Amino acid sequence: MYAYNEFDEAFVRERVRQFRGQVEKRIDGSLTEDEFKPLRLMNGLYLQLHAYMLRVAIPYGTLDSRKMRQLAMIAEKWDKGYGHLTTRQNIQFNWPKLKDVPEMLEALADVGMHAIQTSGNCVRNVTADHFAGAAADEIEDPRPTAELIRQWSTDHPEFQFLPRKFKIAITGAPNDRAVTKAHDIGIRMVRGGAGEPGYEIIVGGGLGRSPFIGKVLREFLPKAHLLPYLEAILQVYNLSGRRDNKYKARIKILVHETGLEEIRDAVEATFERVLEEFEFPSDLLTAEIAGHFEPPEFDNTQTLAFGEALEADPVLRAFVETNVAEHKNPAYGIVTISTKPVGGTPGDVTAGQMRVIADLAERYGHDEIRISHEQNAVLPHVRKADIPTVHAALKAVGLATANVGLVSDIIACPGMDYCALATARSIPVAQEISERFHALKLEHEIGELKIKISGCINACGHHHVGHIGILGLDKAGVENYQVTLGGDATETMALGERAGPGFAADELIPALERLILAYLQLRHSREETFLAAYRRLGAEPFQAALYPEKERHAA
């Protein structure tokens, strides 16, 4: 993984020094909250419903044991002993005191971390496939590209005050695990006519109050042209994006209102000009970046012990079936660590659990850890022979829940428990769903089912692309939950369709139970997922399960 050089170190330390002075001025009253707000947002500090929140960048979701242990220390020393993993592969601390934030940032800098550009109208933390460098279906590891974009975009003088925030995601595999089509710019590694790797460039995706699926701007872009092409897109957006209405200031609105062809013409014309004057990174720099992402030296020894352990332990077998993905090396597996135990808060990880993850990565995972956009942690390189030992250690600290991709592996935003923008609770809904289907003992019978919950129309819980999406709203002072069906966050992305009227909080879980039980009756076989059944049958039979009263009235 990438390590700070002297420039990075000096840059981050200077930002900490500047912010320390700004915090001191806010505390002594020299700065008002309105004056302080843009300064704190530039350093990832939000003011939430009850306290400040510090959002720490984990570029492309990659970190190591040293960084994870430092996050654990920060959680214990300056927060309430835990951190929250986010859908942008970051980690948030929800309870810091303002006076302590400079010390937290200094501690982050000690291990090559920061909170820069995790907020504000700039290019945010670049996200990537959380299986990058390990996935069996990968064309090329996308993380060197993501790091190149990070270095180019960090403190870019032209793009620090864009019309709105700007998000980029990249995947190196045909199976999209980075939700690229829901980003301002999505980048997919593809092969050209001669088999050479390059990029498909997608633009104008996004969720929130106006959801759009990104559109292909360029089917194939040579790798060497990526940065000037991104610069061209951002220049067009920066000059043409709306600034009169923050809700219409995203590039998705620009693409929608202007039209893809006109945007493409503008980008291509700008690209030709940028290409002539662009200062390309040196071959030495790109080679140095790539060198930080060389695969580890794998131990290809395979034994019968792993198979024997699976035969002897059904709990381990269930864990492997759901939480271990195919690795490009047959002797290894990719282990996803669920942060969603029954009744737990999705994405919350205690300091003690962070240290266990760090220890396991160091001892059994070539010292690599990933954070996924699904709010889980990943050990991308674990030898199959070591998986039983890793599982036992995770089980001891409540991190071995065998539910990745299942009904309780829920994405949920903080909702009204933390967020000042939320109109309804998200976390209690996720907890109730988890507890209900655990009680029914149906989770593995149901199979793959992605539930995503947002506590307001900003869609931080990605509800638009959930197989079942839940949107919490305020209806005359009462929480009301809309249900959408058929969303998909992968390479076949689809936006969920609203099923009908919303549900009161006490009606939601029974309605979801009816819906999922109906699916079990409607599917062809256990192999047909909820999404596949919905696409085959359409909305009507699922709506009938959600709204049985409507069916009776029609009769």
RAJOCOR-V879527 format. One record per residue. SS is DSSP state (@ for helix, = for strand, . for the rest). PHI is phi in degrees with one decimal (NA if undefined). NEAR is the number of other C-alpha atoms within 10 Angstrom. Layout:
<<SS	PHI	NEAR> <SS	PHI	NEAR>>
This chain:
<<.	NA	18> <.	-69.1	17> <.	-122.5	12> <.	-56.0	13> <.	-100.6	9> <@	-61.7	8> <@	-63.8	9> <@	-55.9	15> <@	-59.3	16> <@	-65.3	13> <@	-63.9	11> <@	-67.2	22> <@	-61.7	17> <@	-66.6	12> <@	-64.1	18> <@	-63.5	24> <@	-60.5	13> <@	-61.4	13> <@	-70.0	19> <@	-58.1	19> <@	-64.9	11> <@	-66.4	18> <@	-63.4	21> <@	-59.6	15> <@	-70.4	14> <@	-68.1	18> <@	-66.8	13> <.	-86.2	9> <.	90.5	10> <.	-67.2	13> <.	-114.4	15> <.	-79.2	12> <@	-62.1	13> <@	-63.7	8> <@	-73.4	12> <@	-77.1	15> <@	-51.8	15> <@	-63.6	14> <@	-72.6	17> <@	-69.3	20> <@	-65.4	20> <.	-63.5	20> <.	-115.9	24> <.	74.6	21> <=	-106.6	25> <=	-106.9	19> <=	-109.3	17> <.	-91.1	17> <.	-63.6	16> <.	-116.7	12> <.	-162.5	16> <=	-70.8	18> <=	-134.9	23> <=	-106.2	28> <=	-100.9	26> <=	-100.4	26> <.	-74.9	25> <.	-122.4	23> <@	-53.1	24> <@	45.1	30> <@	70.8	26> <=	-106.5	24> <=	-151.2	20> <.	-125.0	20> <@	-64.8	23> <@	-62.5	16> <@	-64.7	20> <@	-64.0	22> <@	-65.9	21> <@	-67.7	21> <@	-62.2	27> <@	-63.1	23> <@	-62.3	20> <@	-61.4	23> <@	-59.8	25> <@	-77.3	16> <@	-78.9	13> <@	-124.8	16> <.	-131.6	19> <.	-108.0	15> <.	88.5	18> <=	-151.9	24> <=	-128.0	25> <=	-121.5	20> <=	-80.2	26> <.	-111.7	25> <.	-76.4	20> <.	-107.1	26> <.	62.5	27> <.	-99.0	25> <=	-130.0	25> <=	-116.6	22> <=	-109.7	23> <.	-91.2	25> <.	-134.7	20> <.	-73.5	20> <.	-87.4	13> <@	-54.7	18> <@	-63.1	13> <@	-90.6	14> <@	-60.5	21> <@	-57.6	21> <@	-66.5	15> <@	-63.1	24> <@	-65.9	26> <@	-64.1	19> <@	-65.2	17> <@	-64.1	21> <@	-61.9	19> <@	-61.0	15> <.	-118.1	18> <.	74.2	18> <.	-131.5	24> <.	-162.2	25> <.	-124.2	27> <.	-71.4	24> <.	60.4	24> <.	-93.4	25> <.	-153.1	24> <.	90.1	21> <.	-88.9	18> <.	-141.5	23> <=	-75.4	26> <.	-79.0	21> <.	-51.5	29> <.	-73.2	26> <=	-106.3	33> <=	-150.7	33> <.	-53.6	28> <.	-74.0	28> <.	-99.0	31> <.	-55.3	26> <.	82.9	22> <.	-128.9	22> <=	-65.5	24> <.	-67.4	17> <.	-94.1	15> <=	-76.4	21> <.	-77.1	19> <.	-159.9	19> <.	-61.1	24> <.	-81.3	25> <@	-67.9	29> <@	-59.6	22> <@	-65.3	24> <@	-62.1	22> <@	-68.3	22> <@	-61.2	17> <@	-65.1	18> <@	-60.7	20> <@	-65.6	11> <@	-67.0	13> <@	-87.4	22> <.	-66.2	16> <.	58.0	15> <.	-60.0	13> <.	-62.4	8> <.	-84.3	13> <.	-122.2	19> <.	-89.1	18> <.	-133.5	14> <.	-71.7	22> <.	-54.9	23> <.	-155.1	23> <.	-58.9	20> <=	-138.1	22> <.	-121.7	21> <=	-124.8	26> <=	-134.2	26> <=	-138.4	31> <=	-129.4	31> <.	-104.1	29> <=	-130.3	23> <.	-65.5	14> <.	-84.2	15> <.	-81.7	19> <.	-107.8	22> <.	-119.3	31> <.	53.8	24> <@	-62.4	31> <@	-78.4	32> <@	-108.6	31> <.	-117.7	26> <.	-57.3	26> <=	-130.4	27> <=	-111.3	28> <=	-124.1	28> <=	-117.6	26> <=	-70.0	24> <=	-135.8	23> <=	-112.8	16> <.	-81.5	15> <.	-61.3	7> <.	-95.7	6> <.	87.1	8> <.	-77.5	10> <=	-74.1	17> <=	-154.6	23> <=	-128.6	23> <=	-93.1	19> <=	-107.4	25> <=	-112.0	24> <=	-136.8	27> <.	85.3	25> <.	-86.0	27> <=	163.6	27> <.	-108.7	23> <.	71.0	17> <.	-69.5	13> <.	-129.2	15> <.	-77.9	19> <=	-139.0	22> <.	-87.6	22> <.	-60.0	22> <=	-113.9	19> <=	-73.3	18> <=	-90.3	22> <=	-136.9	15> <=	-74.3	13> <=	-147.8	18> <=	-123.7	20> <=	-58.5	14> <@	-56.1	13> <@	-65.8	11> <@	-97.3	15> <@	-61.8	18> <@	-61.9	22> <@	-62.8	21> <@	-70.4	21> <@	-62.6	17> <@	-62.2	21> <@	-64.1	22> <@	-59.9	22> <@	-67.9	23> <@	-64.9	20> <@	-61.7	20> <@	-65.3	23> <@	-62.3	19> <@	-84.3	11> <@	-109.9	15> <.	-64.5	21> <.	-71.1	19> <.	-122.0	15> <.	-88.0	9> <.	-149.4	10> <@	-63.7	10> <@	-76.7	14> <@	-118.8	18> <.	-96.5	20> <.	-77.8	24> <@	-65.4	28> <@	-60.3	27> <@	-71.0	20> <@	-59.7	19> <@	-64.0	22> <@	-65.1	13> <@	-78.1	11> <@	-90.4	12> <.	101.5	11> <@	-61.0	17> <@	-64.6	11> <@	-67.3	11> <@	-64.1	21> <@	-60.6	18> <@	-60.0	12> <@	-65.7	16> <@	-66.1	22> <@	-64.2	18> <@	-65.5	13> <@	-65.3	19> <@	-59.8	22> <@	-60.0	13> <@	-69.8	13> <@	-60.8	17> <@	-59.6	16> <@	-69.9	9> <@	-114.4	9> <.	-70.0	13> <.	-91.5	10> <.	-68.8	12> <.	-62.7	12> <.	-68.5	9> <@	-59.0	9> <@	-63.2	9> <@	-67.1	11> <@	-64.6	15> <@	-67.6	11> <@	-64.2	13> <@	-61.3	19> <@	-59.3	18> <@	-63.5	13> <.	-72.2	14> <.	-118.6	16> <.	-61.6	12> <.	-63.6	13> <.	-68.8	12> <.	-80.6	7> <.	-77.0	13> <.	-94.8	11> <.	-85.8	12> <.	-65.8	11> <.	-116.8	13> <.	-129.0	11> <.	-80.7	8> <@	-61.8	13> <@	-64.0	16> <@	-61.7	12> <@	-66.0	10> <@	-65.1	15> <@	-63.7	16> <@	-64.1	11> <@	-84.2	11> <.	-129.8	11> <@	-64.4	11> <@	-67.8	13> <@	-62.4	19> <@	-61.4	17> <@	-63.0	16> <@	-62.4	22> <@	-66.2	21> <@	-62.2	12> <@	-100.9	19> <@	-106.6	21> <=	-119.6	23> <=	-104.6	18> <=	-67.9	16> <=	-100.3	23> <.	-65.9	16> <.	-101.3	15> <.	-59.9	13> <.	-82.4	18> <=	-121.6	26> <=	-134.3	27> <=	-99.8	25> <=	-100.3	27> <=	-95.6	28> <=	-99.2	27> <.	-74.0	26> <.	-99.7	28> <.	-122.0	28> <.	-65.7	19> <.	-56.6	22> <.	78.4	18> <.	-86.4	17> <.	-89.6	22> <.	-56.5	28> <.	94.5	28> <=	-79.7	20> <=	-133.2	24> <=	-77.6	19> <@	-59.4	22> <@	-62.6	17> <@	-66.2	21> <@	-58.3	23> <@	-67.6	19> <@	-65.0	21> <@	-59.3	29> <@	-61.9	26> <@	-62.1	19> <@	-67.5	23> <@	-62.8	23> <@	-66.5	16> <@	-87.7	14> <@	-122.2	20> <.	-126.7	27> <.	54.2	20> <.	57.7	21> <.	-123.8	22> <=	-133.5	27> <=	-125.7	24> <=	-109.2	31> <.	-96.5	28> <.	-68.9	24> <.	-92.0	28> <.	67.8	27> <.	-118.2	26> <=	-106.6	26> <=	-135.8	25> <=	-103.5	27> <=	-74.7	27> <=	-131.7	28> <=	-120.2	25> <=	-62.7	26> <@	-54.9	26> <@	-63.3	20> <@	-94.7	16> <@	-60.7	22> <@	-58.2	20> <@	-67.2	13> <@	-61.9	23> <@	-60.2	20> <@	-63.0	13> <@	-67.4	17> <@	-66.3	19> <@	-61.0	13> <@	-66.3	11> <.	-119.3	13> <.	73.9	15> <.	-116.7	22> <.	-110.6	23> <.	-61.4	22> <.	-90.3	26> <.	-141.2	26> <.	-63.1	25> <.	85.0	17> <.	-98.6	19> <.	-61.9	24> <.	-92.9	30> <.	-86.1	28> <.	-93.0	29> <=	-87.6	29> <=	-142.8	31> <.	-76.1	29> <.	-65.8	25> <@	61.1	25> <@	-71.4	20> <@	-70.3	17> <.	-135.0	20> <.	-85.9	22> <.	-73.0	14> <.	-90.9	14> <.	-67.4	24> <.	-112.5	22> <.	-158.9	26> <.	-81.0	28> <.	-115.6	28> <@	-60.7	24> <@	-61.4	18> <@	-65.6	24> <@	-59.8	28> <@	-64.0	20> <@	-66.3	17> <@	-61.5	22> <@	-57.6	22> <@	-66.4	17> <@	-66.1	18> <@	-78.0	20> <@	-66.8	16> <@	-64.1	11> <@	-77.2	9> <.	56.3	11> <.	-115.0	15> <@	-57.6	19> <@	-74.0	16> <@	-65.0	10> <@	-66.4	20> <.	78.9	20> <.	-61.7	21> <.	-157.4	21> <.	-100.0	26> <=	-106.5	27> <=	-132.1	29> <=	-126.8	30> <=	-120.3	30> <.	-92.8	31> <.	-166.7	27> <.	-72.1	21> <.	-69.5	18> <.	64.3	25> <.	-64.0	23> <.	-91.6	30> <.	59.2	28> <@	-61.4	36> <@	-59.7	35> <@	-111.6	29> <.	-83.3	27> <.	-53.4	27> <=	-121.9	28> <=	-107.2	29> <=	-128.4	32> <=	-117.8	27> <=	-88.7	29> <=	-132.1	22> <=	-96.3	15> <=	-120.3	13> <.	55.6	7> <.	82.3	9> <=	-122.5	12> <=	-66.2	18> <=	-136.8	23> <=	-120.2	28> <=	-85.5	18> <=	-114.8	25> <=	-115.1	24> <=	-129.6	28> <.	88.9	26> <.	-71.4	25> <=	-153.9	21> <.	-100.1	23> <.	-96.1	17> <.	-63.9	16> <.	-102.1	10> <.	-52.4	18> <=	-142.8	20> <.	-90.1	22> <.	-63.9	20> <=	-100.7	17> <=	-63.2	19> <.	-77.9	20> <.	160.9	12> <.	-60.2	12> <.	-73.1	20> <=	-117.3	18> <=	-64.9	16> <@	-55.3	16> <@	-79.9	11> <@	-97.0	12> <@	-66.5	20> <@	-62.3	18> <@	-58.5	13> <@	-66.2	17> <@	-64.0	17> <@	-63.0	17> <@	-59.4	16> <@	-60.6	19> <@	-74.9	21> <@	-64.1	15> <@	-63.8	17> <@	-57.6	21> <@	-61.0	19> <@	-80.9	9> <@	-87.6	16> <.	-68.2	17> <.	-66.2	12> <.	-160.0	10> <.	-64.6	12> <.	-78.7	11> <.	-85.0	18> <.	-72.4	19> <@	-57.3	24> <@	-63.4	19> <@	-63.5	15> <@	-65.1	19> <@	-64.0	21> <@	-67.8	12> <@	-73.5	11> <@	-95.8	12> <.	82.2	13> <.	-76.5	16> <@	-54.5	11> <@	-66.2	14> <@	-77.1	21> <@	-64.1	18> <@	-62.3	17> <@	-72.1	20> <@	-70.6	25> <.	-124.8	16> <@	-62.8	13> <@	-62.7	11> <@	-60.7	12> <@	-65.0	12> <@	-66.2	9> <@	-65.4	7> <@	-65.5	7> <.	-70.8	6>>
